[in-house]
Amino acid sequence: MKSRRPHNPLIPNADFPRDGLPEILRSKYKLRILWDLQHGSSRFGEIRSRLSTGGGNPKEVAPRVLSHELKSLVELRLIHRKACQVVPPRVEYRLTALGRSLLAVITKIVEWGKRHPSPSHIAGKASLLRPASSPAK
């Protein structure tokens, strides 16, 4: 027998969507890219540099991965890609109006994350508070 979900009259189809926001949330970098672009346009190298230094992750973002994430955000119409016809070539990315509208949602996610830190984050802080063990003799 199939279980029946409660009907919500405010939501015509209560099935969770597969595209849109879930697509963005599945990504490792998309939310961080959108958050980074809130202060204005940035070039590929600038975005890559800030992603590599932010979030406590010292590893660099592979150019291929970042390129894929940026192309996906352009296809979702959340960012605009502007190629400048100069030598050497220059490409800038900026938020679209649709992308800016998502900043309020990202702000709520950031606030939630600050209120509910991950267990590994808590464990890391706890290990800093433990007294150092005495060296073995």
Phi and psi in degrees as a GROMACS rama.xvg file:
@    title "Ramachandran Plot"
@    xaxis  label "Phi"
@    yaxis  label "Psi"
@TYPE xy
-82.2583  131.001  LYS-2
-74.9151  145.95  SER-3
-106.425  130.544  ARG-4
-79.7647  147.585  ARG-5
-63.7381  141.635  PRO-6
-86.2982  130.516  HIS-7
-111.163  114.025  ASN-8
-66.3034  -18.0008  PRO-9
-79.5912  -22.2108  LEU-10
-116.106  110.776  ILE-11
-58.5141  -43.5508  PRO-12
-126.885  108.108  ASN-13
-79.3212  2.53723  ALA-14
-66.2021  140.462  ASP-15
-70.3627  132.081  PHE-16
-67.2144  153.6  PRO-17
-98.6502  -23.4511  ARG-18
-111.467  179.9  ASP-19
77.7943  -125.233  GLY-20
-58.6738  -44.2966  LEU-21
-57.36  -36.1495  PRO-22
-61.6805  -40.4996  GLU-23
-70.4638  -40.8845  ILE-24
-68.8881  -27.5528  LEU-25
-71.218  -18.3724  ARG-26
-83.9146  148.42  SER-27
-77.3633  -30.388  LYS-28
-118.126  -15.741  TYR-29
-58.4778  -47.3928  LYS-30
-62.3738  -40.0497  LEU-31
-67.1283  -35.746  ARG-32
-64.8932  -47.7385  ILE-33
-60.3087  -43.1882  LEU-34
-62.5532  -40.7806  TRP-35
-65.7277  -35.6122  ASP-36
-81.2749  -0.393095  LEU-37
-64.3649  -20.826  GLN-38
-94.9161  3.47301  HIS-39
133.538  -177.045  GLY-40
-73.21  152.413  SER-41
-142.969  154.126  SER-42
-90.0151  164.161  ARG-43
-51.8091  -51.3782  PHE-44
-62.8243  -35.9557  GLY-45
-66.4216  -44.2326  GLU-46
-62.5816  -45.8835  ILE-47
-60.7845  -43.2175  ARG-48
-62.4621  -45.7329  SER-49
-69.1506  -34.6046  ARG-50
-67.1515  -34.0892  LEU-51
-75.0124  -27.9918  SER-52
-96.6093  -22.9184  THR-53
-87.4559  163.022  GLY-54
74.2959  12.6337  GLY-55
72.0158  14.7029  GLY-56
-108.958  106.384  ASN-57
-74.9248  -12.7453  PRO-58
-71.593  143.296  LYS-59
-77.1361  147.981  GLU-60
-79.5174  128.904  VAL-61
-64.6442  136.405  ALA-62
-55.3222  -38.2575  PRO-63
-63.8386  -40.9299  ARG-64
-66.5727  -46.4079  VAL-65
-63.1847  -41.4947  LEU-66
-59.5983  -43.0994  SER-67
-63.5767  -43.7665  HIS-68
-63.7172  -42.8617  GLU-69
-64.9563  -43.464  LEU-70
-60.5745  -40.5598  LYS-71
-64.263  -41.6798  SER-72
-66.1662  -33.8123  LEU-73
-66.1886  -44.5079  VAL-74
-62.5524  -33.7647  GLU-75
-79.0652  -1.24395  LEU-76
62.2707  29.1923  ARG-77
-92.4804  -24.9743  LEU-78
-131.942  159.315  ILE-79
-113.539  135.881  HIS-80
-105.558  123.4  ARG-81
-118.724  114.636  LYS-82
-93.533  119.738  ALA-83
-89.9305  133.684  CYS-84
-84.8767  71.7416  GLN-85
-131.767  165.933  VAL-86
-116.119  123.253  VAL-87
-71.1687  158.351  PRO-88
-57.7773  144.101  PRO-89
-134.225  133.934  ARG-90
-126.386  132.837  VAL-91
-119.235  147.163  GLU-92
-121.061  140.425  TYR-93
-145.819  158.06  ARG-94
-70.5049  144.559  LEU-95
-88.9273  175.643  THR-96
-60.2355  -38.2891  ALA-97
-64.38  -42.7161  LEU-98
-62.9937  -41.6585  GLY-99
-63.0597  -34.1317  ARG-100
-66.3695  -22.3745  SER-101
-81.1137  -15.1525  LEU-102
-60.3247  -34.3033  LEU-103
-63.4418  -39.0044  ALA-104
-67.337  -43.579  VAL-105
-63.7357  -38.0437  ILE-106
-58.7926  -43.8606  THR-107
-63.6039  -38.9698  LYS-108
-64.6977  -43.164  ILE-109
-61.8399  -45.774  VAL-110
-61.3472  -43.3857  GLU-111
-61.593  -42.855  TRP-112
-62.9435  -34.0727  GLY-113
-70.3205  -35.0801  LYS-114
-77.229  -26.0961  ARG-115
-128.726  75.6248  HIS-116
-65.9546  153.815  PRO-117
-68.9664  153.435  SER-118
-57.0247  -36.6949  PRO-119
-67.7769  -33.8674  SER-120
-66.9862  -42.5523  HIS-121
-65.3962  -43.2738  ILE-122
-62.0021  -38.7948  ALA-123
-63.3701  -41.0874  GLY-124
-68.1748  -38.4611  LYS-125
-64.6841  -38.0718  ALA-126
-66.6733  -27.5166  SER-127
-72.0292  -24.7452  LEU-128
-87.7467  -18.8256  LEU-129
-69.3931  142.922  ARG-130
-67.3523  145.104  PRO-131
-65.9792  137.223  ALA-132
-74.0703  148.798  SER-133
-74.1012  144.372  SER-134
-64.8106  143.845  PRO-135
-70.4021  141.544  ALA-136
